[in-house]
Amino acid sequence: MKHFLGILAVLLTFGLAPGWAQSDPAPYNDLDRAYAGQWQGRLSDDDQKEFNEQYGKWQKANSENDRHEIDEHARKMQDIMSRYRIPGDTPFDAIATSTGDSHRYDIKQFQGRFSMDDQKHFDEAYEDWVEHRRKNDRGDVAKDEGKMLEIMARYNIPRDVPYDALASGARGH
């Protein structure tokens, strides 16, 4: 009977583990951490404030291991994320801001600045960057970022402006 209960406990643990993935304080790899702020500045000021409040409550619930509260606050943050088409597997801390301010500037002011040729090169580098991140190819990710940052520098666009906001496909943002 003890063996049966032990096996059952192990099976339950592995069966429930995927549901706890978002509550892990660091559920992403170094590539994600390198560009963790890519989603900051996307939310409206009100949504950013609400997200930050839910994030703070979620962190507190995590520290207290309160599963019900963890899930409640995670669900509220995911609702906000879905309104902005932010992928569900994006770590919450990539969106939350410490000050509550959503951004220093409106990212839309940087869109459409590139010449046609630079836009084409930026879009190509961005598509490669997305693919290389997916494959976890660190060397090529760095090379692609270098190309995008070089183009951004020519137009005096700050390094922390998210790449996808500058790619042609982001115009509906």
C-alpha positions as CSV (number, residue, x, y, z in Angstrom):
1,M,0.0,0.0,0.0
2,K,2.9,2.4,0.8
3,H,4.4,1.8,-2.6
4,F,1.0,2.5,-4.3
5,L,0.6,5.8,-2.4
6,G,4.2,6.7,-3.3
7,I,3.7,6.0,-7.0
8,L,0.4,7.9,-6.9
9,A,2.1,10.9,-5.3
10,V,4.9,10.9,-7.9
11,L,2.3,10.7,-10.7
12,L,0.3,13.6,-9.3
13,T,3.4,15.7,-8.9
14,F,4.4,15.2,-12.5
15,G,0.8,15.6,-13.7
16,L,0.4,18.9,-11.9
17,A,3.9,20.3,-12.7
18,P,3.0,21.9,-16.0
19,G,0.3,24.0,-14.3
20,W,2.8,25.5,-12.0
21,A,5.2,26.5,-14.7
22,Q,4.2,30.2,-14.6
23,S,4.6,30.4,-10.8
24,D,8.3,29.6,-11.1
25,P,10.1,32.9,-10.5
26,A,12.5,32.3,-13.4
27,P,10.8,30.0,-15.9
28,Y,12.7,31.2,-19.0
29,N,16.2,30.9,-20.4
30,D,19.1,33.3,-20.7
31,L,18.0,34.4,-24.2
32,D,14.6,35.6,-22.8
33,R,16.3,37.3,-19.9
34,A,18.6,39.2,-22.3
35,Y,15.5,40.8,-23.9
36,A,13.2,40.6,-20.9
37,G,11.9,44.1,-21.3
38,Q,10.6,43.7,-24.9
39,W,7.0,43.9,-23.7
40,Q,7.4,46.9,-21.4
41,G,5.9,50.0,-22.8
42,R,3.2,48.1,-24.8
43,L,0.3,48.4,-22.3
44,S,-1.8,51.5,-21.8
45,D,-1.0,53.4,-18.6
46,D,-4.1,52.0,-16.8
47,D,-3.4,48.4,-17.9
48,Q,0.3,48.7,-16.9
49,K,-0.8,49.9,-13.5
50,E,-3.2,47.1,-13.1
51,F,-0.7,44.5,-14.4
52,N,1.9,45.8,-11.9
53,E,-0.6,45.6,-9.0
54,Q,-1.5,42.0,-10.0
55,Y,2.1,41.1,-10.4
56,G,2.9,42.4,-6.9
57,K,0.0,40.4,-5.4
58,W,1.1,37.4,-7.5
59,Q,4.7,37.6,-6.1
60,K,3.3,37.9,-2.5
61,A,1.1,34.9,-3.1
62,N,4.1,33.0,-4.4
63,S,6.1,33.8,-1.3
64,E,3.2,32.5,0.8
65,N,2.7,29.5,-1.5
66,D,-1.1,30.4,-1.7
67,R,-2.1,28.4,-4.8
68,H,-5.5,30.0,-5.0
69,E,-4.2,33.5,-5.0
70,I,-1.3,32.7,-7.3
71,D,-3.8,31.3,-9.9
72,E,-6.2,34.2,-9.5
73,H,-3.6,36.9,-10.0
74,A,-1.9,35.0,-12.9
75,R,-5.3,34.7,-14.6
76,K,-5.8,38.5,-14.3
77,M,-2.3,39.2,-15.7
78,Q,-2.9,36.7,-18.6
79,D,-6.2,38.5,-19.5
80,I,-4.3,41.7,-19.9
81,M,-1.6,40.0,-21.9
82,S,-4.1,38.5,-24.2
83,R,-5.6,41.9,-25.0
84,Y,-2.2,43.0,-26.3
85,R,-1.4,39.7,-28.0
86,I,1.5,39.0,-25.7
87,P,2.3,35.2,-25.9
88,G,1.0,33.3,-22.8
89,D,4.4,31.9,-22.1
90,T,6.0,35.3,-21.7
91,P,7.3,35.7,-18.1
92,F,5.3,38.2,-16.1
93,D,8.4,40.1,-15.1
94,A,9.1,40.8,-18.7
95,I,5.9,43.0,-18.7
96,A,5.8,44.3,-15.1
97,T,7.6,47.6,-14.4
98,S,9.1,48.5,-11.1
99,T,8.0,52.1,-11.2
100,G,4.5,51.6,-12.5
101,D,5.3,53.8,-15.4
102,S,4.6,52.1,-18.6
103,H,7.4,53.8,-20.6
104,R,9.5,56.9,-21.0
105,Y,8.2,57.4,-24.5
106,D,5.6,56.2,-26.9
107,I,7.1,53.5,-29.1
108,K,4.9,54.5,-32.0
109,Q,7.1,57.6,-32.4
110,F,9.9,55.4,-33.7
111,Q,7.8,53.3,-36.1
112,G,8.1,54.1,-39.8
113,R,11.4,56.0,-39.5
114,F,13.5,53.6,-41.5
115,S,14.2,54.1,-45.2
116,M,12.7,51.4,-47.4
117,D,16.1,49.7,-47.7
118,D,16.8,49.9,-44.0
119,Q,13.3,48.6,-43.2
120,K,13.8,45.6,-45.5
121,H,17.2,44.9,-43.8
122,F,15.7,45.3,-40.3
123,D,12.7,43.1,-41.1
124,E,15.1,40.4,-42.4
125,A,17.3,40.6,-39.3
126,Y,14.2,40.5,-37.1
127,E,12.8,37.4,-38.8
128,D,16.1,35.7,-38.5
129,W,16.3,36.8,-34.8
130,V,12.9,35.3,-34.1
131,E,13.8,32.0,-35.7
132,H,17.3,31.8,-34.1
133,R,15.7,32.5,-30.6
134,R,13.2,29.8,-31.3
135,K,16.1,27.4,-32.0
136,N,18.1,28.8,-29.1
137,D,21.0,29.6,-31.4
138,R,22.8,32.2,-29.2
139,G,25.5,33.1,-31.7
140,D,23.1,33.9,-34.5
141,V,20.8,35.7,-32.1
142,A,23.6,38.0,-31.1
143,K,24.5,38.6,-34.8
144,D,20.9,39.4,-35.7
145,E,20.6,41.8,-32.7
146,G,23.8,43.5,-33.8
147,K,22.3,44.2,-37.3
148,M,19.0,45.5,-35.8
149,L,20.8,47.7,-33.3
150,E,23.1,49.1,-36.0
151,I,20.1,50.2,-38.0
152,M,18.4,51.6,-34.9
153,A,21.5,53.6,-34.0
154,R,21.5,55.3,-37.4
155,Y,18.1,56.7,-36.6
156,N,18.8,57.5,-33.0
157,I,16.3,54.9,-31.8
158,P,16.9,53.8,-28.2
159,R,18.2,50.3,-27.6
160,D,15.2,49.4,-25.4
161,V,12.6,50.0,-28.1
162,P,11.3,46.5,-28.8
163,Y,12.4,45.1,-32.1
164,D,9.0,43.8,-33.1
165,A,7.6,47.4,-32.7
166,L,10.0,48.4,-35.5
167,A,9.4,45.5,-37.8
168,S,6.9,46.1,-40.6
169,G,4.5,43.5,-39.3
170,A,4.0,45.5,-36.1
171,R,2.2,48.5,-37.7
172,G,-1.2,47.5,-36.2
173,H,0.2,48.0,-32.7
